[in-house]
Amino acid sequence: MPALIRFFVELAILRRGPQDLPASSTLLSLAAVLNVLIGSANGKALFGTVGAALGANLLDLVLTLLMLYLLLQFRGHAARLQQTATAFFGLGALAGLVMLLIRPAAELLGAPQVAMLVDLVLAIWLHVALGSVLRHAIGVPLLAGVIIMLSYTVMAFSVIARVFPPVVTS
């Protein structure tokens, strides 16, 4: 397990690619489940309830798989779906775990702005890391991968927010 965590950290800092992962349905399932569970814990405040956050994260999982499938099919690399999806979900779980650890600590110290800043930095980093995964998976430059990820995020959040409207707090 430590080797797997180390792999995702190396993937996050752009030293590895999804092609270095084993094509394993078990690993894909584990990464997907962790991504959804951690994302749901992080999304409770945005969506109001754990149930709504879970639904939003499951919908994002389906949208992500659809996006990856279409991109990989279009580029003629359909066989890379399992490894690419595992990399996406593993990176999402890793970023979510960092958020889960830092947010409560910052709020406990009376510095919620620090938590917001960390969330912003993690979101930017995650888009770059996921763009790098796309760079390897579909053979595009890093910038193109990041632009695809930013476009996907806007589209996916629009769809998710229609189904699971975010809770507005005053």
C-alpha positions in Angstrom: 0.0 0.0 0.0 2.8 2.5 0.7 4.1 1.9 -2.8 0.7 2.7 -4.2 0.4 6.0 -2.2 3.9 6.9 -3.3 2.9 6.2 -6.9 0.0 8.6 -6.7 2.2 11.3 -5.1 4.6 10.9 -8.0 1.7 11.1 -10.4 0.6 14.3 -8.6 4.0 15.9 -9.0 4.1 14.9 -12.7 6.9 12.4 -12.3 4.8 9.4 -13.4 2.1 8.7 -16.0 -1.0 6.6 -16.0 0.8 4.1 -18.2 2.9 3.1 -15.2 -0.2 1.8 -13.3 -1.2 -1.8 -13.6 -4.4 -2.3 -15.6 -6.4 -3.6 -12.7 -10.2 -3.5 -12.2 -9.6 -4.0 -8.5 -7.4 -0.9 -8.3 -9.8 1.1 -10.4 -12.7 0.1 -8.1 -10.7 1.0 -5.0 -9.7 4.4 -6.4 -13.2 5.1 -7.6 -14.8 4.2 -4.2 -12.2 6.3 -2.3 -12.7 9.2 -4.6 -16.5 9.2 -4.2 -16.3 8.7 -0.4 -13.7 11.4 0.2 -15.4 13.7 -2.3 -18.7 13.2 -0.5 -17.2 14.1 2.9 -15.7 17.2 1.4 -18.8 18.1 -0.5 -21.3 17.9 2.4 -21.0 21.7 3.1 -21.5 22.6 -0.6 -24.5 20.2 -1.2 -26.1 20.4 2.3 -26.2 16.7 3.1 -24.0 13.7 2.8 -26.6 12.1 0.6 -26.6 15.0 -1.9 -22.8 15.1 -1.8 -22.7 11.3 -2.5 -25.1 11.7 -5.4 -23.1 14.6 -6.8 -19.9 12.6 -6.6 -21.4 9.5 -8.2 -22.7 11.7 -11.0 -19.2 13.2 -11.4 -17.7 9.7 -11.5 -20.1 8.8 -14.4 -19.4 12.0 -16.2 -15.6 11.5 -15.8 -15.8 8.0 -17.1 -17.8 9.2 -20.1 -15.4 12.0 -20.8 -12.4 9.7 -20.6 -14.1 7.1 -22.8 -14.9 9.6 -25.5 -11.5 11.2 -25.5 -9.7 7.9 -25.6 -12.0 6.5 -28.3 -11.5 9.7 -30.4 -7.7 9.5 -30.1 -7.7 5.8 -30.8 -6.5 4.8 -27.3 -9.5 3.0 -25.9 -7.4 0.3 -24.2 -6.0 3.0 -21.8 -9.3 3.7 -20.1 -8.7 1.5 -17.0 -5.3 3.0 -16.2 -6.4 6.6 -17.1 -9.6 6.4 -14.9 -7.6 4.8 -12.1 -5.1 7.7 -12.2 -8.0 10.3 -12.3 -9.8 8.8 -9.3 -6.6 8.2 -7.3 -5.5 11.8 -7.8 -9.0 13.0 -6.8 -8.9 10.9 -3.6 -5.4 12.1 -2.8 -6.4 15.8 -3.2 -9.6 15.2 -1.3 -7.7 13.6 1.6 -5.4 16.6 1.8 -8.5 18.8 1.9 -10.0 16.7 4.6 -6.9 16.9 6.8 -6.2 20.6 6.3 -9.6 22.2 6.5 -10.5 21.1 10.0 -7.0 22.0 11.3 -7.3 25.5 9.8 -10.8 26.0 11.2 -9.7 24.8 14.6 -6.9 27.4 14.5 -9.4 30.1 13.6 -8.0 30.5 10.1 -10.7 29.4 7.6 -9.1 31.6 5.0 -6.1 29.3 5.1 -8.4 26.4 4.3 -9.9 28.3 1.4 -6.5 29.1 0.0 -5.4 25.5 0.4 -8.6 24.4 -1.5 -7.8 26.9 -4.3 -4.2 25.8 -4.6 -5.2 22.1 -4.5 -7.9 22.7 -7.2 -5.2 24.4 -9.5 -2.7 21.6 -8.8 -5.3 18.9 -9.4 -6.2 20.4 -12.8 -2.5 20.4 -13.8 -2.0 16.8 -12.5 -5.1 15.6 -14.4 -4.0 17.5 -17.4 -0.7 15.7 -17.2 -2.6 12.3 -17.1 -4.4 13.3 -20.2 -1.1 14.4 -21.8 0.1 10.8 -21.4 -3.1 9.1 -22.1 -4.2 10.8 -25.3 -0.9 12.3 -26.5 -1.5 16.0 -26.2 0.6 18.8 -24.7 0.2 19.5 -21.0 -1.5 22.8 -21.7 -4.1 21.1 -23.9 -4.7 18.6 -21.1 -5.2 21.3 -18.5 -7.6 23.2 -20.9 -9.6 20.0 -21.4 -9.8 19.6 -17.6 -10.9 23.1 -17.0 -13.5 22.8 -19.7 -14.7 19.5 -18.3 -14.9 21.0 -14.8 -17.2 23.8 -15.9 -19.4 21.5 -17.9 -19.6 18.8 -15.2 -20.3 21.3 -12.4 -23.1 22.8 -14.5 -24.7 19.4 -15.0 -24.1 18.4 -11.3 -25.5 21.7 -10.0 -28.7 21.2 -12.0 -29.3 17.8 -10.4 -27.8 18.6 -7.0 -28.1 22.3 -6.4 -25.5 23.7 -4.1 -26.7 25.1 -0.8 -26.3 28.8 -0.5 -25.3 29.9 3.0 -25.5 33.5 4.2 
